[in-house]
Amino acid sequence: MSPNQFVRLRLLPLALSLLCGCGPTKEMPSSSSSEPSSPNSPSVQLPSSEPPRKAETGVGIAGRSLQQEQGIGKMIAQPAATLFTVREKVVFEIQLPQAVALFQASEGRLPNSHEEYFEKIIDANRINLPKLPAGQAYRYRPDLGELWVEPDPSSGSNP
């Protein structure tokens, strides 16, 4: 491998993060900053009391633990965290809007229900939504015409 190729490979994650608008300024706000996380916990989980919010980049569970790294660990984890962020951006900013636009062009309307949204937009276009933390679920809101992340009533973790 020539030195030129080596430098290009080393700069690729940085270039991707700059092109996609990803970087340290767009980190997820920590909702449990006052509570230290247990070192034995396998994944970061949202509290069940978190309010519903629009499904957008940052709602998925993948890569959240990497955002807590500091120092050398952050330098090592940043390319992987960027990859997870880019995957979410592709789903929420490219695939979903395009699928909704195609549906709206063919039907002349937005989906009327959660079931229709998942059948005719998510399943029909084979969109893989990012995995959510325990106690959270995707929910289509026909009144807004948007996909939201809400507490999952079937999880039993909500009061």
Rosetta silent file (secondary structure, phi, psi, omega in degrees, C-alpha in Angstrom):
SEQUENCE: MSPNQFVRLRLLPLALSLLCGCGPTKEMPSSSSSEPSSPNSPSVQLPSSEPPRKAETGVGIAGRSLQQEQGIGKMIAQPAATLFTVREKVVFEIQLPQAVALFQASEGRLPNSHEEYFEKIIDANRINLPKLPAGQAYRYRPDLGELWVEPDPSSGSNP
SCORE:     score description
SCORE:     0.000 S_00000001
   1 L     0.000  129.080 -179.248    0.000    0.000    0.000 S_00000001
   2 L   -76.126  157.584  178.345    1.448    3.328   -1.012 S_00000001
   3 H   -59.137  -33.662  178.069    1.652    6.196    1.491 S_00000001
   4 H   -62.809  -44.984  179.190   -0.913    8.100   -0.577 S_00000001
   5 H   -65.253  -38.848  179.751   -3.458    5.275   -0.300 S_00000001
   6 H   -61.786  -44.916  179.913   -2.805    4.965    3.432 S_00000001
   7 H   -63.498  -41.917  179.054   -3.502    8.678    3.970 S_00000001
   8 H   -61.445  -42.995  179.313   -6.715    8.460    1.910 S_00000001
   9 H   -65.058  -35.645 -179.819   -7.976    5.524    3.969 S_00000001
  10 H   -71.789  -29.636 -177.603   -7.211    7.374    7.202 S_00000001
  11 H   -89.677  -11.272 -177.496   -9.067   10.495    6.045 S_00000001
  12 H   -56.874  -50.043  179.488  -12.155    8.677    4.731 S_00000001
  13 H   -60.429  -37.713  178.343  -14.102    8.649    8.060 S_00000001
  14 H   -65.078  -44.165  179.344  -13.353   12.338    8.574 S_00000001
  15 H   -62.797  -42.525  178.668  -14.494   13.202    5.056 S_00000001
  16 H   -61.998  -42.548 -178.579  -17.699   11.195    5.492 S_00000001
  17 H   -66.777  -35.769  178.308  -18.497   12.907    8.768 S_00000001
  18 H   -71.225  -40.752 -179.849  -17.955   16.344    7.263 S_00000001
  19 H   -66.693  -35.595 -175.705  -20.009   15.583    4.150 S_00000001
  20 L   -90.405   -1.862  179.770  -22.909   14.156    6.124 S_00000001
  21 L    75.974   17.497  179.791  -22.930   16.922    8.693 S_00000001
  22 L   -91.123  149.292  176.936  -22.028   14.471   11.424 S_00000001
  23 L   169.362 -176.847 -175.436  -19.649   15.440   14.103 S_00000001
  24 H   -65.827  -17.916 -179.949  -19.211   16.168   17.738 S_00000001
  25 H   -80.027  -12.576 -177.651  -21.624   19.114   17.619 S_00000001
  26 H  -110.028   37.333 -179.581  -24.600   16.884   16.722 S_00000001
  27 L   -78.692  154.877  177.303  -24.473   14.462   19.639 S_00000001
  28 L   -66.867  135.301  174.659  -27.614   13.184   21.318 S_00000001
  29 L   -67.627  137.120 -178.981  -28.471   15.113   24.461 S_00000001
  30 L   -82.618  116.329 -177.543  -28.013   12.929   27.486 S_00000001
  31 L   -82.745  -13.954 -179.837  -31.345   12.623   29.266 S_00000001
  32 L  -124.172   47.459 -176.761  -29.839   10.905   32.299 S_00000001
  33 L   -67.375  -24.527 -179.839  -26.699   12.986   32.804 S_00000001
  34 L   -80.188  -18.829  179.670  -27.252   13.114   36.571 S_00000001
  35 L  -102.359  122.195  176.401  -27.319    9.319   36.840 S_00000001
  36 L   -71.330  141.322 -179.867  -24.041    7.480   36.213 S_00000001
  37 L   -81.390  145.567 -179.812  -24.459    4.469   33.965 S_00000001
  38 L   -71.988  133.943  179.902  -23.633    1.081   35.367 S_00000001
  39 L   -66.832  -17.994 -179.746  -20.452   -0.428   33.904 S_00000001
  40 L   -91.037   -4.888 -178.696  -22.222   -3.796   33.712 S_00000001
  41 L   -73.927  129.696 -175.613  -25.155   -2.531   31.664 S_00000001
  42 L   -73.506  -25.449 -178.281  -25.000   -4.013   28.134 S_00000001
  43 L  -149.895  160.326  176.959  -26.706   -1.104   26.384 S_00000001
  44 L   -81.235  132.757 -179.542  -27.855    2.439   26.888 S_00000001
  45 L  -124.034  143.791  175.764  -31.594    2.628   27.546 S_00000001
  46 L   -80.147  144.896  174.812  -33.976    5.545   27.466 S_00000001
  47 L   -66.095  146.564 -176.844  -36.091    6.111   30.532 S_00000001
  48 L   -67.115  -14.450 -179.193  -39.670    4.992   29.969 S_00000001
  49 L   -87.540    2.986 -179.337  -40.846    8.498   30.873 S_00000001
  50 L   -63.737  133.414 -177.519  -39.172   10.063   27.799 S_00000001
  51 L   -69.762  156.132  176.274  -41.741   12.050   25.830 S_00000001
  52 L   -60.794  147.628  178.424  -42.702   11.062   22.285 S_00000001
  53 E  -148.259  160.191  179.732  -40.574   12.652   19.573 S_00000001
  54 E   -64.390  140.018  177.658  -40.292   12.657   15.804 S_00000001
  55 L   -72.617  115.706  179.524  -38.281    9.743   14.396 S_00000001
  56 L  -151.890  177.601 -178.918  -35.023   11.245   13.175 S_00000001
  57 L   -53.840  129.460  179.314  -31.293   10.682   13.279 S_00000001
  58 L   109.387   -7.323 -178.368  -30.223    9.807   16.816 S_00000001
  59 L   -83.723  -21.451 -176.616  -33.225    7.780   17.979 S_00000001
  60 L   -72.339  159.102 -178.674  -31.621    4.372   17.361 S_00000001
  61 L   -82.063  -28.635 -175.844  -29.755    2.387   19.986 S_00000001
  62 L   -63.075  126.920  176.059  -26.784    1.494   17.749 S_00000001
  63 L    88.074   -5.427 -178.555  -23.725    3.579   18.530 S_00000001
  64 L   -63.326  -41.177 -178.816  -25.070    5.352   21.612 S_00000001
  65 H   -66.205  -25.923  179.365  -22.507    3.815   23.938 S_00000001
  66 H   -70.802  -24.814 -179.340  -19.748    4.983   21.587 S_00000001
  67 H   -71.930  -14.392 -178.799  -20.766    8.620   22.104 S_00000001
  68 H   -88.909   -6.443 -179.008  -19.761    8.397   25.765 S_00000001
  69 L   -67.602  152.571  177.646  -16.117    7.653   24.978 S_00000001
  70 L  -137.439  160.463  176.638  -13.463   10.245   25.765 S_00000001
  71 L    64.138 -135.082 -179.081   -9.801   10.742   24.929 S_00000001
  72 H   -62.262  -37.696  178.861   -8.157    7.974   22.925 S_00000001
  73 H   -58.854  -37.953  178.524  -11.305    5.848   23.159 S_00000001
  74 H   -66.205  -39.916  178.995  -13.266    8.583   21.384 S_00000001
  75 H   -62.631  -35.919  179.934  -10.688    8.688   18.585 S_00000001
  76 H   -77.099  -39.340 -175.432  -11.079    4.962   18.104 S_00000001
  77 H   -80.994  -22.107 -173.722  -14.879    4.919   18.462 S_00000001
  78 H   -57.761  -43.678  178.371  -15.660    7.982   16.335 S_00000001
  79 H   -60.592  -38.781  178.763  -15.546    6.240   12.910 S_00000001
  80 H   -69.019  -41.839  178.164  -17.972    3.561   14.139 S_00000001
  81 H   -62.127  -38.896  178.174  -20.260    6.156   15.731 S_00000001
  82 H   -64.541  -40.228  178.221  -20.194    8.102   12.461 S_00000001
  83 H   -59.760  -46.130  179.647  -21.154    4.966   10.534 S_00000001
  84 H   -64.165  -39.038  178.749  -24.226    4.422   12.732 S_00000001
  85 H   -64.920  -43.421  179.814  -25.207    8.081   12.394 S_00000001
  86 H   -63.347  -40.909  177.565  -24.850    7.966    8.603 S_00000001
  87 H   -59.729  -42.956  178.610  -27.007    4.813    8.441 S_00000001
  88 H   -66.625  -40.202  178.097  -29.746    6.573   10.408 S_00000001
  89 H   -60.407  -41.009  179.612  -29.464    9.682    8.227 S_00000001
  90 H   -60.663  -44.387 -179.151  -29.907    7.536    5.112 S_00000001
  91 H   -66.765  -53.306 -171.756  -33.099    6.007    6.508 S_00000001
  92 H   -80.559  -24.722 -176.085  -34.688    9.159    7.952 S_00000001
  93 H  -109.952  -11.358  179.334  -33.503   11.756    5.441 S_00000001
  94 H  -122.591  -62.142 -173.396  -33.393    9.800    2.167 S_00000001
  95 H   -63.738  -52.108 -177.586  -35.296    6.488    2.171 S_00000001
  96 H   -63.624  -48.875  178.255  -38.395    7.477    4.172 S_00000001
  97 H   -59.397  -37.849  179.327  -39.022   10.841    2.454 S_00000001
  98 H   -67.483  -42.274  179.789  -38.583    9.212   -0.955 S_00000001
  99 H   -65.679  -40.094  178.243  -40.932    6.331   -0.084 S_00000001
 100 H   -65.515  -41.775  179.175  -43.548    8.731    1.309 S_00000001
 101 H   -62.771  -40.197  177.724  -43.260   10.909   -1.816 S_00000001
 102 H   -64.847  -43.043  178.212  -43.759    7.843   -4.059 S_00000001
 103 H   -62.094  -45.995 -178.134  -46.788    6.766   -2.034 S_00000001
 104 H   -65.221  -35.768  178.664  -48.242   10.265   -2.130 S_00000001
 105 H   -68.730  -37.273 -177.866  -47.655   10.526   -5.896 S_00000001
 106 H   -83.014  -33.278 -176.370  -49.375    7.211   -6.598 S_00000001
 107 H  -100.398  -20.578 -178.064  -52.229    7.500   -4.063 S_00000001
 108 L    76.827   17.598 -178.312  -52.674   11.274   -3.938 S_00000001
 109 L  -162.465  171.075  172.765  -52.625   11.256   -0.129 S_00000001
 110 L   -89.119  161.643  176.975  -50.606   10.266    2.909 S_00000001
 111 L   -57.515  144.613 -177.316  -51.235    6.917    4.649 S_00000001
 112 L   -88.033  -14.735 -175.852  -54.409    6.887    6.780 S_00000001
 113 L  -151.302  166.152  176.518  -53.143    4.607    9.548 S_00000001
 114 H   -59.508  -44.436 -178.217  -50.097    3.158   11.264 S_00000001
 115 H   -63.035  -44.045  179.254  -50.781   -0.222    9.663 S_00000001
 116 H   -64.846  -39.220  178.687  -51.040    1.249    6.152 S_00000001
 117 H   -59.752  -48.658 -177.879  -47.806    3.228    6.678 S_00000001
 118 H   -69.875  -36.265  179.904  -45.858    0.142    7.686 S_00000001
 119 H   -70.623  -49.427 -170.537  -47.400   -2.054    4.984 S_00000001
 120 H   -94.645  -12.911  178.581  -47.160    0.315    2.028 S_00000001
 121 H  -114.602  -57.567 -176.540  -44.106    2.387    2.923 S_00000001
 122 H   -69.670  -56.766 -176.953  -41.799    0.503    5.295 S_00000001
 123 H   -69.399  -43.861 -177.268  -42.440   -3.087    4.149 S_00000001
 124 L   -63.257  -31.642 -179.646  -43.081   -2.325    0.466 S_00000001
 125 L   -99.992    4.918  178.521  -39.793   -0.397    0.191 S_00000001
 126 L    52.619   47.353  179.385  -37.873   -2.818    2.431 S_00000001
 127 L   -86.961  126.724  177.558  -36.748   -0.044    4.746 S_00000001
 128 L   -96.382  102.572  178.724  -34.849   -1.248    7.806 S_00000001
 129 L   -70.897  143.253  177.815  -35.655    1.175   10.609 S_00000001
 130 L   -59.623  143.653  178.388  -32.937    1.560   13.247 S_00000001
 131 L   -67.319  136.955 -178.531  -33.441   -0.570   16.343 S_00000001
 132 L   -98.100  158.880  174.504  -34.850    1.413   19.264 S_00000001
 133 L   -62.534  158.902  178.309  -33.995    1.182   22.962 S_00000001
 134 L   -57.068  139.583  178.879  -36.149   -1.082   25.128 S_00000001
 135 L    87.620    2.473  179.724  -39.531    0.437   25.943 S_00000001
 136 E  -120.392  150.738  179.665  -39.695    2.512   22.739 S_00000001
 137 E  -147.931  152.509  174.492  -41.590    1.838   19.497 S_00000001
 138 E   -78.792  142.005  178.727  -42.163    3.480   16.135 S_00000001
 139 E  -145.209  124.302  176.509  -45.640    4.903   15.623 S_00000001
 140 E   -80.964  132.171  179.410  -47.003    6.606   12.507 S_00000001
 141 E  -107.717   99.111 -177.633  -49.078    9.692   13.326 S_00000001
 142 L   -62.178  -28.739  179.507  -51.611   10.174   10.495 S_00000001
 143 L   -66.130  -29.304  178.842  -52.671   13.562   11.902 S_00000001
 144 L  -103.640  -17.881 -176.250  -49.113   14.852   11.344 S_00000001
 145 L    70.122   31.388 -175.934  -48.112   12.558    8.480 S_00000001
 146 E  -134.497  155.699  174.323  -44.904   11.660   10.369 S_00000001
 147 E   -91.001  132.223 -178.347  -43.209    8.696   11.985 S_00000001
 148 E  -123.694  160.828  172.591  -42.656    9.139   15.733 S_00000001
 149 E  -109.341  122.327 -176.573  -40.876    7.281   18.525 S_00000001
 150 E  -132.233  162.003  173.833  -43.151    6.736   21.503 S_00000001
 151 E   -58.214  138.209 -177.834  -43.176    4.632   24.657 S_00000001
 152 L   -85.465  112.076 -178.537  -44.152    1.071   23.748 S_00000001
 153 H   -66.855  -23.177 -178.213  -47.394    0.153   25.553 S_00000001
 154 H   -82.776   -8.125 -177.790  -46.782   -3.560   24.930 S_00000001
 155 H   -77.408  -22.860  178.539  -43.415   -3.534   26.742 S_00000001
 156 L    76.387    3.182 -178.833  -45.045   -3.317   30.162 S_00000001
 157 L   -90.355   -7.599 -179.233  -42.290   -1.016   31.442 S_00000001
 158 L   -94.532  144.547  179.667  -44.518    2.065   31.479 S_00000001
 159 L   -70.493    0.000    0.000  -46.733    2.911   34.467 S_00000001
